[in-house]
Amino acid sequence: MKSQGRRGLFICEIVLLLTVFAYFYGPALGIYYATKRAVKDDPSFARVPEPLPTNNIAQAASKKLTFFDVEFRVPWNGEVQIKQWQRVVRIQFIDGQFVMLFDPSSRVDRIKVLAANSPGHDSERVFGREALRSNYAFLSAILNVTPRDISPWMPRVELVRNSVFLMLKGAELANTQTALFRFQNERVKGFQRGDLARSPSVILDAFDDADREYEIFVGTTKDTKGLVSQEDVNLILSTLKPIQASSR
């Protein structure tokens, strides 16, 4: 729940203030050195999404779950405890596995926020046409930029663009201490923060063909016997879809 508010606030403040002001008024060298200072002590900014360690899907008997007009399957059966709030639901399995799904309708639409906060300015020139093509493309541009991608010798537009992406990347690095992955299957594509071989949970940002974003936490509760593998997560991703899509 906190991640949604943090990202929305970060986009509104950083993009509006840094992008518009810096691009139209700030000297290029000032932008460069300010960004370098902001990221120099955090090696996470140099991390970019890598392919998942496996694309295999769990073959265990699966349970179908439906919340917020979204359905998906998990490989665990048995008793579950469900806690649902206005914008998020937590499904807790008896052995310790859990899934948290955020309501897709409450997700921040990055492209609309940019358009609403940059009236009269050429946002395509600042961010690039490819990054503004979709919310997935915009997040991909953020996660794939590194401190090596800014230089005082590059064109001003490119310097400002990559500097802003680096500043935004700081809000997207939660749970990436163990890994940052990218994935794509027939239903969705997106990014996974965390490696279940080294972390008790992962955060998924999945986008479907309509650019709907699904944020999902998957993991195990502390001091339980439950196990979650990458294959289990892949099952969720391979079955994730909006309910209305199945009735067309």
Residue frames relative to the residue before (quaternion, step in Angstrom):
aa qw qx qy qz dx dy dz
M 1.0000 0.0000 0.0000 0.0000 0.00 0.00 0.00
K 0.6604 0.5154 -0.3078 0.4510 3.55 0.95 -0.84
S 0.6204 0.5769 -0.3551 0.3952 3.58 1.03 -0.78
Q 0.6329 0.5378 -0.3477 0.4351 3.60 1.00 -0.71
G 0.6845 0.4759 -0.2913 0.4691 3.57 0.86 -0.92
R 0.6433 0.5322 -0.3252 0.4441 3.55 1.00 -0.84
R 0.6838 0.4845 -0.2966 0.4579 3.57 0.87 -0.91
G 0.6538 0.5179 -0.3226 0.4475 3.56 0.94 -0.86
L 0.6697 0.4902 -0.2911 0.4759 3.55 0.93 -0.93
F 0.6439 0.5325 -0.3221 0.4451 3.56 0.96 -0.86
I 0.6624 0.4983 -0.3089 0.4664 3.58 0.90 -0.89
C 0.6775 0.5037 -0.3079 0.4388 3.58 0.79 -0.97
E 0.7378 0.4257 -0.2418 0.4648 3.57 0.85 -0.95
I 0.7287 0.4428 -0.2610 0.4526 3.57 0.69 -1.07
V 0.6859 0.4782 -0.3014 0.4582 3.57 0.81 -0.96
L 0.6892 0.4837 -0.2991 0.4490 3.57 0.80 -0.93
L 0.7466 0.4160 -0.2340 0.4634 3.57 0.76 -1.03
L 0.7377 0.4216 -0.2472 0.4657 3.57 0.74 -1.02
T 0.7041 0.4803 -0.2907 0.4348 3.57 0.78 -0.99
V 0.7305 0.4334 -0.2571 0.4609 3.55 0.59 -1.14
F 0.7057 0.4572 -0.2822 0.4618 3.59 0.79 -0.99
A 0.7070 0.4764 -0.2793 0.4418 3.56 0.77 -1.05
Y 0.6752 0.5109 -0.3129 0.4303 3.55 0.89 -0.87
F 0.7743 0.3738 -0.2001 0.4699 3.55 0.87 -0.91
Y 0.8116 0.2641 -0.1251 0.5059 3.61 1.14 -0.53
G 0.6933 0.5287 -0.2915 0.3935 3.58 0.97 -0.75
P 0.4938 -0.6467 0.4890 0.3144 3.59 -1.05 0.69
A 0.5970 -0.6157 0.3838 0.3422 3.57 -0.99 0.85
L 0.6660 0.5065 -0.3173 0.4464 3.60 0.89 -0.86
G 0.6237 0.5405 -0.3376 0.4527 3.58 1.05 -0.72
I 0.6374 0.5200 -0.3145 0.4737 3.55 1.02 -0.84
Y 0.6549 0.5322 -0.3073 0.4399 3.55 0.91 -0.95
Y 0.7315 0.4357 -0.2560 0.4578 3.60 0.69 -1.05
A 0.6171 0.5361 -0.3540 0.4544 3.60 1.06 -0.65
T 0.6661 0.4915 -0.2983 0.4752 3.58 0.99 -0.83
K 0.6335 0.5344 -0.3304 0.4516 3.58 0.94 -0.83
R 0.6578 0.5040 -0.3128 0.4642 3.59 0.94 -0.85
A 0.6655 0.5359 -0.3031 0.4221 3.57 0.99 -0.83
V 0.7937 0.3297 -0.1523 0.4880 3.60 1.02 -0.74
K 0.4795 0.7389 -0.4110 0.2351 3.59 1.19 -0.34
D 0.7478 0.4139 -0.2259 0.4674 3.62 1.03 -0.71
D 0.6833 0.4457 -0.2845 0.5035 3.59 1.24 0.13
P 0.2898 -0.7943 0.5091 0.1608 3.62 -0.29 1.22
S 0.5011 0.6692 -0.4249 0.3472 3.61 1.21 -0.29
F 0.5984 0.5864 -0.3660 0.4051 3.59 1.10 -0.59
A 0.6491 0.5124 -0.3200 0.4623 3.60 1.19 -0.41
R 0.5632 0.6085 -0.3835 0.4067 3.60 1.26 -0.19
V 0.0699 -0.7744 0.6280 0.0317 3.58 -1.03 0.85
P 0.6340 -0.5595 0.3590 0.3950 3.63 -1.12 0.50
E 0.1511 -0.7685 0.6187 0.0612 3.53 -1.02 0.94
P 0.6275 -0.5293 0.3850 0.4217 3.63 -1.16 0.34
L 0.5934 -0.5635 0.4346 0.3762 3.57 -1.14 0.58
P 0.5661 -0.6183 0.4150 0.3535 3.62 -1.05 0.65
T 0.7958 0.0082 -0.0192 0.6052 3.61 1.20 -0.40
N 0.2814 -0.7441 0.5804 0.1738 3.56 -1.18 0.63
N 0.3925 0.7282 -0.4733 0.3029 3.59 1.29 0.15
I 0.2729 -0.7627 0.5713 0.1316 3.56 -1.16 0.69
A 0.5439 -0.6293 0.4462 0.3303 3.57 -0.94 0.90
Q 0.2863 -0.7898 0.5281 0.1240 3.55 -0.93 0.96
A 0.4298 0.7159 -0.4610 0.3004 3.60 1.25 -0.01
A 0.6415 -0.4971 0.4006 0.4252 3.58 -1.24 0.39
S 0.2146 -0.8343 0.5022 0.0755 3.55 -0.70 1.07
K 0.3117 -0.7163 0.5975 0.1808 3.53 -1.29 0.55
K 0.3060 -0.7489 0.5581 0.1843 3.58 -0.89 0.94
L 0.1020 -0.7862 0.6091 0.0215 3.53 -0.96 0.96
T 0.0750 -0.7997 0.5956 0.0140 3.56 -1.08 0.76
F 0.1895 0.7517 -0.6076 0.1727 3.55 -0.73 1.16
F 0.8450 0.1093 -0.1071 0.5124 3.57 -1.15 0.72
D 0.6212 -0.5627 0.3302 0.4342 3.59 1.04 0.82
V 0.5815 0.5121 -0.3899 0.4977 3.55 1.12 0.75
E 0.0841 -0.7946 0.5981 0.0627 3.57 -0.98 0.78
F 0.0808 0.7616 -0.6396 0.0660 3.53 -1.25 0.62
R 0.3601 -0.7228 0.5468 0.2211 3.54 -1.30 0.27
V 0.1601 -0.7469 0.6368 0.1047 3.52 -1.26 0.59
P 0.4982 -0.6961 0.4307 0.2858 3.63 -1.07 0.59
W 0.6224 0.5513 -0.3358 0.4427 3.59 1.26 0.08
N 0.1846 -0.7630 0.6117 0.0982 3.54 -1.05 0.82
G 0.5389 0.6387 -0.4472 0.3187 3.53 -1.27 -0.09
E 0.7609 -0.3910 0.2829 0.4338 3.51 -1.39 -0.05
V 0.0756 -0.7890 0.6090 0.0318 3.56 -1.05 0.79
Q 0.2375 -0.7236 0.6271 0.1636 3.52 -1.28 0.52
I 0.1218 -0.8177 0.5621 0.0244 3.56 -0.66 1.10
K 0.0333 -0.7585 0.6509 0.0002 3.53 -0.94 0.99
Q 0.0020 0.8209 -0.5691 0.0478 3.56 -0.53 1.17
W 0.1362 -0.7601 0.6337 0.0473 3.49 -1.02 0.99
Q 0.7689 -0.3678 0.2364 0.4666 3.56 -1.26 -0.11
R 0.8376 0.1922 -0.0573 0.5081 3.58 0.87 -0.91
V 0.7836 0.2263 -0.1407 0.5613 3.60 1.18 0.02
V 0.1203 -0.7636 0.6289 0.0838 3.54 -1.19 0.61
R 0.1622 -0.7575 0.6250 0.0958 3.56 -1.12 0.76
I 0.1293 -0.7719 0.6213 0.0388 3.55 -0.82 1.09
Q 0.0822 -0.8184 0.5685 -0.0152 3.56 -0.46 1.26
F 0.2328 -0.7766 0.5732 0.1189 3.58 -0.73 1.09
I 0.6578 -0.5798 0.3263 0.3531 3.53 -1.14 0.78
D 0.6894 0.4749 -0.2880 0.4650 3.61 1.07 -0.66
G 0.6931 -0.4940 0.2744 0.4476 3.60 1.23 -0.14
Q 0.5485 0.6026 -0.4187 0.4009 3.61 1.17 -0.30
F 0.0179 -0.7980 0.6022 0.0173 3.58 -1.12 0.62
V 0.1339 -0.7371 0.6545 0.1016 3.50 -1.36 0.43
M 0.0809 -0.7619 0.6405 0.0523 3.56 -1.01 0.87
L 0.0714 -0.7967 0.6002 -0.0019 3.55 -0.79 1.09
F 0.2624 -0.7533 0.5855 0.1444 3.56 -0.87 1.01
D 0.5688 -0.5999 0.4438 0.3458 3.55 -1.07 0.77
P 0.4154 -0.7351 0.4699 0.2576 3.63 -0.52 1.10
S 0.6317 0.5552 -0.3452 0.4166 3.61 1.06 -0.61
S 0.6796 0.4752 -0.2926 0.4761 3.59 1.24 -0.31
R 0.4543 0.7019 -0.4458 0.3196 3.58 1.25 0.00
V 0.5143 -0.6345 0.4837 0.3146 3.56 -1.14 0.68
D 0.2584 -0.7405 0.6013 0.1524 3.58 -0.82 1.02
R 0.3210 -0.7999 0.4758 0.1752 3.55 -0.09 1.31
I 0.6625 0.5194 -0.3146 0.4386 3.58 0.91 -0.90
K 0.6691 0.4880 -0.3044 0.4706 3.60 0.93 -0.82
V 0.6201 0.5376 -0.3420 0.4577 3.59 1.05 -0.75
L 0.6503 0.5141 -0.3129 0.4636 3.57 0.95 -0.86
A 0.6715 0.5003 -0.3000 0.4571 3.56 0.90 -0.92
A 0.6858 0.4965 -0.2852 0.4493 3.57 0.96 -0.88
N 0.7556 0.3906 -0.2038 0.4847 3.59 1.06 -0.70
S 0.7179 0.3788 -0.2624 0.5218 3.58 1.22 0.14
P 0.1064 0.8234 -0.5515 0.0815 3.62 0.79 0.92
G 0.8231 0.2381 -0.1808 0.4828 3.54 -0.95 0.89
H 0.6729 0.4647 -0.2978 0.4925 3.60 1.24 -0.09
D 0.4755 -0.6710 0.4928 0.2843 3.56 -1.11 0.63
S 0.1505 -0.8294 0.5325 0.0764 3.60 0.21 1.25
E 0.5966 0.5656 -0.3685 0.4340 3.59 1.10 -0.59
R 0.6418 0.5143 -0.3215 0.4692 3.58 1.02 -0.73
V 0.6731 0.4919 -0.2946 0.4670 3.57 1.02 -0.80
F 0.8102 0.3046 -0.1380 0.4815 3.60 0.71 -1.09
G 0.4933 -0.6506 0.4434 0.3698 3.58 1.15 -0.44
R 0.5687 -0.6296 0.4135 0.3306 3.56 -1.00 0.81
E 0.6560 0.5328 -0.3265 0.4233 3.59 0.89 -0.86
A 0.6745 0.5053 -0.3049 0.4435 3.61 0.88 -0.88
L 0.7117 0.4449 -0.2514 0.4820 3.60 1.09 -0.66
R 0.4206 0.7282 -0.4530 0.2960 3.58 1.27 0.04
S 0.7860 -0.1136 0.1031 0.5989 3.60 1.08 -0.70
N 0.6442 -0.4986 0.3982 0.4217 3.57 -1.30 0.18
Y 0.6088 0.5393 -0.3490 0.4655 3.57 1.09 -0.67
A 0.6705 0.4983 -0.3010 0.4600 3.59 0.87 -0.93
F 0.6452 0.5209 -0.3252 0.4547 3.59 1.00 -0.78
L 0.6681 0.4810 -0.2999 0.4820 3.60 0.93 -0.88
S 0.6227 0.5402 -0.3367 0.4551 3.58 1.04 -0.75
A 0.6411 0.5221 -0.3204 0.4623 3.58 0.98 -0.84
I 0.6457 0.5182 -0.3161 0.4632 3.58 1.02 -0.81
L 0.7325 0.4550 -0.2487 0.4410 3.58 0.75 -1.05
N 0.7106 0.4661 -0.2629 0.4568 3.60 1.13 -0.52
V 0.5696 0.5696 -0.4066 0.4312 3.61 1.21 -0.03
T 0.0932 -0.7862 0.6097 0.0388 3.61 -1.10 0.69
P 0.6837 -0.4765 0.3377 0.4376 3.62 -1.21 0.23
R 0.5897 0.5769 -0.3739 0.4238 3.60 1.15 -0.42
D 0.6527 0.5488 -0.3011 0.4268 3.57 1.25 -0.42
I 0.6740 0.3978 -0.3330 0.5259 3.59 1.19 0.34
S 0.0624 0.7801 -0.6152 0.0949 3.52 -1.03 0.90
P 0.5116 -0.6501 0.4550 0.3295 3.62 -0.98 0.70
W 0.6614 0.5230 -0.3029 0.4442 3.59 1.24 -0.30
M 0.5781 0.5932 -0.3938 0.3986 3.60 1.18 -0.18
P 0.6750 -0.4781 0.3563 0.4346 3.60 -1.24 0.31
R 0.6286 -0.5899 0.3636 0.3530 3.56 -1.04 0.84
V 0.6564 0.5187 -0.3239 0.4418 3.59 0.86 -0.93
E 0.6800 0.4849 -0.2896 0.4676 3.59 0.89 -0.90
L 0.6316 0.5343 -0.3295 0.4550 3.57 1.03 -0.76
V 0.6715 0.4823 -0.2999 0.4761 3.58 0.87 -0.92
R 0.6371 0.5448 -0.3228 0.4394 3.57 0.94 -0.92
N 0.7244 0.4299 -0.2565 0.4740 3.60 0.72 -1.02
S 0.6084 0.5461 -0.3554 0.4532 3.60 1.10 -0.60
V 0.6565 0.4935 -0.3079 0.4803 3.57 0.96 -0.84
F 0.6410 0.5166 -0.3293 0.4625 3.60 0.94 -0.82
L 0.6417 0.5173 -0.3266 0.4625 3.60 1.01 -0.75
M 0.6517 0.5030 -0.3205 0.4686 3.58 0.97 -0.82
L 0.6619 0.4922 -0.3006 0.4789 3.58 1.01 -0.78
K 0.5868 0.6006 -0.3671 0.4002 3.57 1.10 -0.65
G 0.5744 0.6142 -0.3726 0.3924 3.56 1.11 -0.62
A 0.6927 0.4594 -0.2713 0.4854 3.59 1.11 -0.67
E 0.6898 0.4763 -0.2642 0.4769 3.60 1.28 -0.21
L 0.5847 0.6326 -0.3464 0.3715 3.60 1.26 0.04
A 0.3584 0.7406 -0.4996 0.2710 3.60 1.23 0.15
N 0.8535 0.1228 -0.1275 0.4902 3.57 -1.00 0.95
T 0.5285 0.6319 -0.4212 0.3794 3.62 1.16 0.43
Q 0.3420 0.7616 -0.4960 0.2386 3.60 1.22 0.22
T 0.7399 0.3971 -0.2274 0.4931 3.60 1.05 -0.72
A 0.7871 -0.2015 0.1417 0.5656 3.62 1.08 -0.58
L 0.1217 -0.7304 0.6624 0.1132 3.50 -1.40 0.29
F 0.0475 -0.8323 0.5512 -0.0339 3.55 -0.53 1.22
R 0.2332 -0.7069 0.6369 0.2006 3.53 -1.38 0.22
F 0.0553 -0.7998 0.5976 0.0143 3.58 -1.14 0.60
Q 0.0245 0.7706 -0.6369 -0.0015 3.53 -1.32 0.36
N 0.0528 0.7668 -0.6387 0.0342 3.54 -1.01 0.89
E 0.7648 -0.3759 0.2427 0.4635 3.59 -1.21 -0.24
R 0.7292 0.4302 -0.2369 0.4766 3.58 1.15 -0.51
V 0.8314 0.0262 0.0596 0.5519 3.58 0.80 -1.01
K 0.1228 -0.7365 0.6547 0.1177 3.50 -1.40 0.19
G 0.2662 0.7819 -0.5319 0.1865 3.54 -1.12 0.50
F 0.5713 -0.6033 0.4700 0.2979 3.50 -1.26 -0.57
Q 0.1832 -0.7622 0.6138 0.0935 3.54 -1.19 0.71
R 0.1932 -0.7718 0.5991 0.0897 3.54 -0.85 1.04
G 0.7731 0.2906 -0.2442 0.5082 3.55 -0.52 1.20
D 0.2495 -0.7376 0.6153 0.1231 3.53 -1.29 0.64
L 0.4047 -0.7548 0.4629 0.2285 3.59 -0.53 1.16
A 0.5676 0.5748 -0.3915 0.4406 3.59 1.21 -0.24
R 0.7904 0.2570 -0.1226 0.5423 3.58 1.22 -0.46
S 0.7511 0.3040 -0.1732 0.5599 3.60 1.26 -0.07
P 0.4901 -0.6851 0.4482 0.2994 3.64 -0.99 0.72
S 0.8069 0.1281 -0.0731 0.5720 3.61 1.19 -0.24
V 0.1869 -0.7552 0.6154 0.1263 3.54 -1.32 0.36
I 0.2887 -0.7193 0.6031 0.1883 3.55 -1.29 0.44
L 0.1591 -0.7985 0.5780 0.0541 3.56 -0.84 1.04
D 0.0728 -0.7287 0.6783 0.0599 3.53 -1.14 0.79
A 0.0293 0.8233 -0.5615 0.0783 3.57 -0.21 1.29
F 0.1404 -0.7841 0.6023 0.0513 3.57 -1.04 0.87
D 0.2777 -0.7569 0.5633 0.1806 3.57 -0.90 0.89
D 0.7567 -0.3989 0.2624 0.4466 3.57 -1.30 -0.07
A 0.6777 0.4602 -0.2871 0.4965 3.58 1.20 -0.44
D 0.4981 -0.6789 0.3932 0.3693 3.59 1.33 0.20
R 0.3362 0.6950 -0.5468 0.3241 3.59 1.11 0.64
E 0.2467 -0.7771 0.5641 0.1308 3.56 -0.97 0.86
Y 0.1243 -0.7745 0.6190 0.0386 3.54 -0.92 1.01
E 0.1069 -0.7794 0.6153 0.0514 3.57 -0.67 1.11
I 0.0259 0.8104 -0.5768 0.0998 3.54 -0.68 1.18
F 0.1859 -0.7316 0.6448 0.1201 3.54 -1.08 0.84
V 0.0046 -0.7839 0.6206 -0.0187 3.59 -0.94 0.91
G 0.3312 0.7547 -0.5223 0.2190 3.57 -0.88 0.86
T 0.4927 -0.6213 0.5084 0.3358 3.53 -1.28 -0.48
T 0.4815 -0.6591 0.5033 0.2835 3.53 -1.13 0.77
K 0.5902 -0.6053 0.4101 0.3423 3.56 -1.04 0.83
D 0.8474 0.1501 -0.1508 0.4865 3.53 -1.15 0.83
T 0.5512 0.5431 -0.4450 0.4508 3.59 0.97 0.85
K 0.5413 -0.6471 0.4382 0.3101 3.57 -1.25 0.33
G 0.4616 0.7180 -0.4277 0.2975 3.58 1.25 -0.14
L 0.1590 -0.7682 0.6146 0.0824 3.53 -1.18 0.68
V 0.0839 -0.7639 0.6379 0.0509 3.55 -1.14 0.72
S 0.1570 -0.7958 0.5814 0.0633 3.56 -0.80 1.02
Q 0.6545 -0.4837 0.3878 0.4327 3.56 -1.29 0.15
E 0.6016 0.5630 -0.3507 0.4451 3.57 1.11 -0.66
D 0.6165 0.5376 -0.3336 0.4687 3.59 1.11 -0.71
V 0.6584 0.4973 -0.2995 0.4791 3.56 0.94 -0.91
N 0.6441 0.5319 -0.3235 0.4445 3.58 0.98 -0.81
L 0.5981 0.5457 -0.3621 0.4620 3.59 1.12 -0.59
I 0.6352 0.5212 -0.3264 0.4672 3.59 0.95 -0.85
L 0.6933 0.4865 -0.2792 0.4524 3.56 0.84 -0.98
S 0.6911 0.4952 -0.2865 0.4417 3.59 0.99 -0.78
T 0.7373 0.3802 -0.2207 0.5129 3.60 1.23 -0.38
L 0.4676 0.7041 -0.4254 0.3233 3.59 1.28 -0.09
K 0.2677 0.7551 -0.5666 0.1926 3.60 -0.80 1.01
P 0.5199 -0.6014 0.4932 0.3532 3.58 -1.21 0.46
I 0.5687 -0.6241 0.4075 0.3479 3.59 -0.95 0.79
Q 0.6483 0.5480 -0.3412 0.4036 3.58 0.88 -0.88
A 0.5807 0.5953 -0.3818 0.4032 3.60 1.12 -0.55
S 0.6846 0.5023 -0.2857 0.4443 3.58 1.06 -0.74
S 0.6928 0.4774 -0.2775 0.4639 3.59 1.21 -0.34
R 0.4960 0.6676 -0.4245 0.3578 3.61 1.27 0.00
